[in-house]
Amino acid sequence: MTDTLDPPVPAPRHRALPTTDRVRFFLRGAGQTLITAGLVVLLFVVYQVWVTNIYSARKQNRVHTQLKTVWANGEDPLAHKLPLPGGAQARIPVGTGIANLYIPRLGKDYAFTIVEGTDDASLEKGPGRYSNTQLPGQVGNFAVAGHRVGKGEPFLNIDQLRPGDAVVVETKNSFFIYVVKGDPASGDLSVKGQDGVPGREIVDPSDTQVIDPVPDHPGARPVEAMMTMTTCHPKFTAEQRMIIHAKLARKVARVGDQLPKELAGGTL
């Protein structure tokens, strides 16, 4: 019997895909990548807009309850700003609730507790006071920052404010009723008053002079009590800042739980 060798098996040849198949393969991969990227973006938006709102609502409710308890006990967080012996100035603990904010134009149920400070952690609880600005009702500028989208979004619809609209700040003993500047007759928020301050302006994030004692007038001496609210602009971006300026119209002493007529749908 003779041994025979099997003929060698040729190596398989890889055939190149036809051009149409290569294009189809590329498009399928690109499509899957875009779908994945879209899902990631969608999940991020859901987290930023809805999930952070849930977390912030819990934090806002906590600081609001704490403020009510402090007031009920006869205490006032703003008392921490009273001068100390030797001329020192005490500071309000950052993140502490200091006052309540009501804006009737944005709904009868619009109410937020303002906290001290504008760091990230404080603004997740609610609108925050710039710590180097005045307190509610004081001559100068009481300035407050707030998120526009997500994280509680207290200033989501701040662009709906009109000249003459009431902005009410509640402290332990008083309601301070500010009115948005501008021209109520024409509804033009850009009109400047005698102090040169408009009702609304759009500025770059670096334009910090909007929270000066006299907004946009560094070094000027204030003669009236004002309130400034700042937020991101446009919505879903942080490219610019929307600024709303209001002036103090009157102060109403608190009598029990009685609210000023502005909160019951009245007008000034």
Secondary structure by P-SEA (a helix, b strand, c coil): cbbbbcccccccccccccaaaaaaaaaaaaaaaaaaaaaaaaaaaaaaccaaaaaaaaaaaaaaaaaaaaaaacccccccccccccbbbbbcccccccbbbbbccccccbbbbbbccccaaaaaaccccccccccccccccbbbbbbcccccccccccccccccbbbbbbcccbbbbbbbbccccccccccccccccccbbbbccccccccccccccccccccccbbbbbbbcccccccbbbbbbbcccbbbbbcccccccccccccc
